[in-house]
Amino acid sequence: MSPEELLRARGLRITKPRLAVLEILDTGGHFEVDEIARRCRERLDSVSTQAVYDVLGALSRAGLARRIEPAGSPALYEARIGDNHHHIVCRGCGKIADVDCAVGAAPCLDPSSTAGFTVDEAEVTYWGLCPACQSSPD
């Protein structure tokens, strides 16, 4: 589906900033707001950081972007949504990689108690050292 079709399907107006942010997120990865704003300005000449926050909020609420917040890091946004994947974060350099959820049964979606909630997503963050930081002298 094109970015325009995605926005229409979720009942969102098609705007240049929304299209730019969707295209940036679609390149893959986990982006801070400042990086998204910088890339938007390369495409649109003028867009405020607040406008980017507003776009990311609308896209997140519409299920077109996912916001993650690893401890000690600013909020990050990604386009990979709806598959209940997790993340692994390097304690050394902060690099983040996606980790697929368990195939078949999803034990992370079966908590010991739900307090009446219906669980549809779990957020698991693994921590460790990436290959580069493992081979780097302290």
C-alpha positions in Angstrom: 0.0 0.0 0.0 1.3 3.5 -0.8 1.8 6.0 2.0 -1.2 7.9 0.7 -3.4 4.8 0.8 -2.1 4.0 4.3 -3.1 7.4 5.6 -6.5 7.3 3.9 -7.2 3.8 5.3 -6.6 5.0 8.8 -8.7 8.1 8.3 -5.8 10.6 8.3 -5.4 13.6 6.1 -2.6 13.4 3.5 0.0 16.0 4.3 3.5 16.5 3.1 5.0 16.1 6.6 3.0 12.9 7.2 4.2 11.5 3.9 7.8 12.5 4.6 7.8 10.9 8.0 6.2 7.6 6.7 8.8 7.5 4.0 11.6 8.0 6.5 10.3 5.3 8.9 9.8 3.0 5.9 13.6 3.0 5.3 13.9 0.8 8.4 15.5 1.3 11.8 14.7 3.1 15.0 14.8 6.9 14.8 14.9 9.7 17.3 12.6 12.6 16.7 15.6 14.9 15.9 16.8 12.6 13.2 13.4 12.3 11.6 13.0 16.1 11.7 16.5 16.6 10.1 15.5 14.1 7.3 12.1 15.8 6.9 13.8 19.2 6.4 16.0 17.7 3.7 12.8 16.8 1.8 10.5 19.7 2.7 12.8 22.6 3.4 10.8 23.8 6.4 9.2 21.7 9.1 9.3 22.3 12.8 10.3 19.7 15.3 6.9 20.2 17.0 5.2 19.3 13.7 7.2 16.1 13.5 6.2 15.3 17.1 2.5 15.9 16.1 2.9 13.7 13.0 4.5 10.9 15.0 1.8 11.1 17.6 -0.9 10.8 14.9 0.8 8.0 13.1 1.4 6.1 16.4 -2.3 6.4 17.4 -3.3 5.3 14.0 -1.1 2.2 14.2 1.2 3.3 11.4 4.3 3.9 13.6 5.5 2.4 16.9 7.1 4.3 19.7 9.6 2.5 21.9 11.5 3.9 24.9 14.4 1.8 26.0 15.5 2.8 29.5 18.0 5.7 29.5 17.2 6.5 25.8 15.0 9.1 24.2 11.8 7.8 22.5 12.5 6.1 19.2 10.1 5.4 16.3 9.9 2.7 13.8 7.5 1.5 11.0 7.6 -2.2 12.0 4.2 -2.6 13.7 1.6 -5.3 14.4 4.0 -8.3 14.7 4.7 -8.1 18.5 8.5 -8.1 17.9 10.9 -7.1 20.6 14.3 -5.2 20.8 17.8 -5.8 21.9 19.9 -2.8 23.0 23.7 -2.6 23.3 24.7 -1.3 26.7 27.9 0.0 25.1 26.9 2.0 22.1 23.1 2.0 22.3 22.6 0.2 19.0 19.1 -1.4 18.7 18.1 -4.4 16.7 14.7 -6.1 16.3 14.1 -9.5 17.8 11.2 -11.6 16.5 8.8 -12.9 19.0 8.6 -16.7 19.6 7.2 -18.5 16.6 3.9 -20.3 17.1 2.8 -19.7 20.7 3.7 -16.3 22.0 4.5 -16.9 25.7 5.2 -13.2 26.2 1.5 -12.6 25.6 0.4 -14.9 28.4 1.1 -13.1 31.7 0.5 -14.8 35.0 -2.2 -12.2 35.7 -4.0 -9.7 33.5 -5.9 -7.7 36.1 -8.9 -7.9 33.7 -7.0 -6.5 30.7 -7.0 -8.0 27.2 -3.4 -8.3 26.2 -2.5 -7.6 22.6 1.1 -6.7 22.7 4.1 -7.3 25.0 7.2 -5.1 25.1 10.3 -7.0 25.9 13.8 -5.4 25.8 16.9 -7.5 25.9 20.2 -5.9 26.9 23.7 -6.9 26.1 26.7 -5.9 24.0 26.7 -5.8 20.2 29.6 -7.5 18.3 31.5 -4.3 17.9 31.4 -3.4 21.6 32.3 -7.0 22.5 35.5 -6.8 20.5 36.3 -3.3 21.6 38.9 -2.8 24.3 37.6 -1.1 27.4 
